[in-house]
């Protein structure tokens, strides 16, 4: 039996526990005694009132032409469960979104654009993922919170503007093997060049690459933003207030 099949079987077994009994979430919740998590919209609203740079913005409202393939709003992801209720909106903190706009503009000048797999991720979703893959090379430890939870990390790839076709990066999104690592060079030159284009352009505008995932980039100031466990409806409420 291949490793891929074994992993898939393992995930499905764990999912039965996590999603049907809630055991995994309860166990983690008991351990999360020091991390501060904002799960009340009123608290978040007060925060952005005093610090406009901490507001969360919907990416299409900031970045013209950006494309979405929000995997966790579908079953087409490593959990095989839909983790988000809606798949037509995604968010980042304002300064991060503005930096991503510059990435999009530069890529547009070369005939390319960005496609987003995931951006902001509620904290409770990170808990579910950790129960399946307790490996910090691929899933954030909820004891620390993640860049996604803080609204400063994004999973993405490059597409051709004319066709919408993704550039070949050698693996798909959420590939938990060493072939997804930045230091994996056993690919044809065109694939390595595609990864280089993404990495160099993202880093040019302040993003930091994650060693084990070619698609994952984050804003370096993770201490400047709190972990959020707000749903997308609550963030949409904030976006309407900013309009």
Steps between C-alpha positions, in 0.01 A plus 500: 500500500643843405580767756236724346227242554617430856494872583153540353370207704661645813341841438154351453524302823601808693228707337238261630613586854548872450182583313256254661605513866686828540754315718800647321379859530425459869844360569672794334272757658608377844864551403452852360544687828746775404415598142270799470232448235250766393167327441265793564427742219453788746857460627636488145294805401640700790851398405479615139338824615827588671730335244375524141793290380363196682175489302424195287418566134347276236768446236291562190406841640870593504659297220335522156494177301620271778359148466374260769505124542416490869559134573380487859162631392470177300578133561798523262761517775702260713223460761234416236260717702366849436651710779363840395132563437547733203761504227465843342689720747842499665682755715838637606612788721508830313881546470540139387229538237664820376833319462328217314350759265855600401582135430193475277588817314853383425381159384233665283773693320649163400172340391434319827276530803430347840263225606420465871449161667462639852568814701339576837410180685288499819682354799249219546586370151868485588406286801321251274795483263748443781307195618560345158861601434699571815803607302604865508664469160151497349242606761528772763500398864191666654690551825682778312237608249590548135561775252173400336318551832655846526402596146860538382562173309383397156509182291520577130636428156553675167269478199519610137281809457370398157399143583474489879717190492728444799875493449645156565654503849585131509240406760147600585389705799526329844747240384660363817820364346852632463429576134300803618800641687689801368829309515371218278672547165435169322257658254537617140635851454163652410341389829793635701473827310127525580568452871781753482271757339245462778757506779702794371192711429342429839825569686554822304189644665572384854360149522691211653499151346420191706771239446279193459216644291567679172152660508514648854620855569459718805553855620793504745331696782304214657530654849321814386166330436279291729364155421140522381216251519241709318285352227478645151160659561648705782790614283259590222323727750827681560560531123160666451586754767820587313316560169 
